[in-house]
């Protein structure tokens, strides 16, 4: 059985025309990459202000901060933007991925958004040095409500920031979207688990190789 998650479709709004092919991971990842490039380059001051605004909104609902809400809506592909009173799954996913990047990049002069690094891989690297944090990661995986997962994600992202371990925030946005769906939640947890194991066990493999040299 193939555990690769299916392509992310639309949320609550009508289907866009076939020409609209922008994906959630590309949209969020491209914005974060540009913000990161500005922060680490010549446009540090404006980017620093944006990062601070994102970071301050990490515990808020989408739309609570007008400036951050405008960022979320400008980043999201139109098919993820809703029409009802409550935020859509896509709006939640983008809001959380972006505000977590604000937490993640804080205090780091190296890129904390790196394409291709899943949250599970980052957790495996983190637990090599911080085994005591494993209980929080396990609690994230077993949380029954998305609100509970948000709290653990914020705490664990803070630890990733402290240790300078990057994550692909575009890919994280897609995972956060799917974690809100009973149909895809288990797939995300399973993929994170495999990535965690590979990253965590690599130290043991490296140590064995050194011992036999």
Secondary structure, DSSP 8 states (H G I E B T S, - for coil): -----------SS----TT----HHHHHHHHHHHHHHHHHTTTHHHHHHHHHHHHHTTTS-TTSSHHHHHHHHHHS-GGG---SSS--HHHHHHHHHHHHHHHHHTT-SS-SB-TT--HHHHHHHHHHH-GGGHHHHHHHHH-SSHHHHHHHHHHHHHHHHHHT--B-HHHHHHHHHHHT-TTTHHHHHHHHHHHHHHHHHHHHHHHHHHHH-
